[in-house]
Amino acid sequence: MRLLFTLLLPLFLVLQTTLAAAQGTNVAFGTIRQDTNLPVEVTSDNLSVDQETGVAEFTGNVLIGQGEMRLSAPRVLVIYDQDNRGIARMEATGGVTLVSGPDAAEADRADYSIENGTIVMIGNVLLDQGPNALSAERMDVQLDAGTAQMSGRVKTIIQSASDN
């Protein structure tokens, strides 16, 4: 009986992963909840600002830091709010890496809404959580809750305790 259970458990986990792939997967992201009211620090090789549209374009080795969270990309557009007093949102493109605590995610692009406290990563998303990895076409991160939802052909690789 124990041998049968041992043989069927991996099959059950694969089936659960398949169901998750069809419906989307909720996962924890980062070790802390992110305070979106913290200052945002942006460094890059180049900066171009359009005062009329309230848009700043950072290019070349862009690194954004806010609290414990780090986002890097080749190009980031920073769109200011209507009063040009604060950042409304950021659009990172060209291959994006997002790090929060021990978790790291990569995607083709990421859109960060400061007001909503959300980051939407789109295109070839890969989430690395230590020995486990998940991939999908989209990941919606809720920074205030420290959670994420992955959707669009989700694939999960879960290491068993004996593999660690």
Secondary structure, 3 states (H helix, E strand, C coil): CHHHHHHHHHHHHHHHHHHHHHHCEEEECCCCCCCCCCCCEEECCEEEEECCCCEEEEEEEEEEEECCEEEEEEEEEEEECCCCCCEEEEEEEEEEEEEECCEEEEEEEEEEECCCCEEEEEEEEEEEECCEEEEEEEEEEECCCCEEEEECCCEEECCCHHHC
